[in-house]
Amino acid sequence: MAAAAPHPEPFGLSWPGKAAAWAAAAVPAHAALAPAHALAGPDHLLVVGDNLEALRLLQPLRGQARLAYIDPPYNAGTDYLYADRFRGSHAGPARRHAAWLDLMAPRLLLLRELLAGNGVLFASIGSTEHAHLRLLCDEVFGAKHHVASVARVTKRSSNQGRHFAPSHDHLLVYARDRSQLPPFHELPRADDAARFRHSDARGAFATVALFQNGLDPRPNQRYWVQCPDGSLAIPPGPSLPATAADGAQVTPASHADRCWRWSCASYLAKKDLLVFRRSPRSPLRTPDGSRSAWNVYTKYYAEDRRAAGRRPRDFVDDLTNDQGTAELRALGLDDCFPFTKPVGLLRRILHWIDAPDALVVDCFAGSGTTGQAVLEQNAADGGSRRCILVQSPEATGRNDFPTIAELCAERLLRARRKLDAQQPPRHGERRQFVAVQLAGSPTNAAAAPSARAAATPGATAGGNCNEVAAANDPRPRPAPNP
């Protein structure tokens, strides 16, 4: 008797508690934003409270965020705790991974709803949960909306580890709808002036060789090119066109027949972009098999490159964590927060997406790097980005900043004051962050004195909201509610 066909097994990520984690995204909010009108205002916000509850309350902004950046716990055994089932290293490996996924799934589902059609998520993550986060995001966003996994060098001097010295983390990038996500734009390069050192009537240009040895053979890309002295040149290879004439083609017979970068049609249409240079070491060949006296190059113009934009590479090697530590130190916040991301990383992401009026959401705000980056980028390029940060009032064990939310508020205030001293805000530029509490949240109630201490009554452009203030701010602060 033939064996019964096995039941089809679905492909994907599964863990105990997945259904409950998925359902948590649909649970109605139990708290309310206080003040309630802050969400509709134009100011930057620091929402103090559980980020799952906060994301539920942010849903009136669904479809409006251009960028969501998150830096969740890496689950490497040194993370702060969260109010739901995630308890970091306090469980065995399998349960620890499952609990981490319990934490992430509902938050990613709600973040996705906040993104605009052309919105994008950047998620920093370490090797411990990189694979799990990739599979989870494939399910939440759809695998076809995965954009990249960008490697970032985190440190250069580590010699820890038994086999390798861990020195990088990842930026997972997912689009809300990849078909609507515009191309990213790389920063201008410092060597652009040297690169585009040639010029003609059209402007500054650089050149690139028309023949490059690494190209695979193509049927319409092996042909004769006529040089300024009337001689003909072709890339190396035994197969030659039947006719020794400009533009005469031959189909490559094997990988030994090398090709030009351009098709023959492109060559004939764009001869005005060719540059010929004499070279005694040219790899090109003449009809009799001898070495050509010429190399052939094509022009590309600085103006065109600026208009099209240059795509960023999928690795970052110049924004290490020690820069983030130095930035906190420059604000007088030494040794306050471990492994903080450099402001430059967030500013680079903001440059990549090229959306100066973006709504930016970060629901794992930590020390407030994203908020500082938005303030600095707006000041640098005249943008009007709005930033919404969420940070729970998790205890730090410190006397100066009892909660992470208080540290975040302090950092934002000091960063704004420093920026104001360096560059006064232009008319209409908003730099203050308004502190918003989750009224009625059990998480906030447990840490109410510390959480409420992160806000100080103050008049802002947004109305009667509370501007975030520092724990060491000389202005008087209200006593916590009983």
Phi, psi and omega in degrees: 000133181290142179292143179293142179296136180293151176294139179299135179256124182293146175267135177154185182270131179222145177204155177298126181097004183298316183299319179292323179295320179294318182293334183298334179292335183265358180291131179296153178292142177262344182253184176219152177285137178228114004283147186293331185278356185297326184296326182277348183281175183269354188283159168293147183236143165242105180272120182260111180159179179302129187287336175293313178296321180296319180296326174297320182284343178274357185298338171303343178265013183304141179079011185246341184280130177273331181219131166242123174244135176226145175230074186286172176304135179281354178060037182260011176098358182234019186274155170291160183268161177236164192287337182270212193285347181290127179225032172050233188278009184275016178217169177294168186304312183296314180294326180295318177294317180297318180294324177296320178292325173304320180294315191279322189303305183294328180291320178293321178299318180286324176297319179302320180294332179286336186288141172289169179303328178259018181279166185212145175254131168245124182236116173282136181203148178267182186291334184301318184242009183302311182295319180293319180294323178299313180293321179295316179293327175302323181282319183288314185264336189098129184302329182291347180261007173290130183259313183190162165238103188268124176278137177233127175289124182263331180202157185245345189248008183290141172231023178278168180097144183281323183247317176231152175269108183302125187220009182211160168232194186228152167245107174277132185238122179230137177267149170297316175213105187300330180293338179261353183283119180293160176300149175277157182236125178282158175295149172302142182273145181295335183264013181300322181297319178287324182295313181266062186269350177264159178209154173219197183298334181277333180140192182290140179215161171240173182231155174221144185297138176288331174254128174228128193296336184279357183286138175286149179298138176232145187295334184248021185237020174236111187201165178281140172243130180273128182269168185303331180271009179091350179287164180248148180222148180211151177298162182301151178146151184283334184278128180237149175302150182295332181246132176274080182213153181303127178084356177292135189247162169213144177279128179302137181269337181199181178293346177289338178273104183278164188229162171282165174290326184264151168290164179298321180298318179295319179300313183292330182276338188234038180297337180292347179263006181274145174232128179251134178227134177290142180206128177286351182242027180300137176279352185284158183237154178261174180301332179270007177089357181279168180288133177289153177274002188234148161250148184243133181231161174240147180274146163221136192264145179300321181298316179294319181295321178294320181292319181280333184081150177257137182281137177291150174285158182270035168211152179232120185238011184234015181227077184272165184295333180296336175292320177297320177298317180295326180292321175295320179298322180295339177265006181078024183242055182295139171055034183264336186209127182279144170060035178292142180285148177289143177303325180300329178295314180291323177295325178293319176300316178300322177292318180304313185282342172053057180227084187294347179248024187291148163270123184246129181238133175224110184262006170235064194294329180059235182278358176094023181304316182299318179298315179297320180298319179296316178301313183292321181290321176299318179293326184284320187243007178077017182288168178234036180301146174244137185241132174240116178254147174231129177215128179284153180278055179290139182291141178257343186079011180254153176276326183284321179228087185299335179232158177296325180299321178293321176297317179300314179299318179298315181298317180297319180294314180294321179297319179294316180298319179296317179294319178300320180291327181278324186208099181305143182296142175285168183301126177086354181283127183259125180239350182277145171258133178262128179278130181236130178261161172260096182290129179086005179279128178300325180297315180291325182297325181292334182236030188304315182301315181291318182295316182291334180290348181280355181234147180230135177302136179191146179285130176231170179295342181274354179120229186264022180284171180257126177279138180298142182227163184273154175297331180259015180295132181292345179291149180294147178237151183287150173288147179298148177294144179291000000 
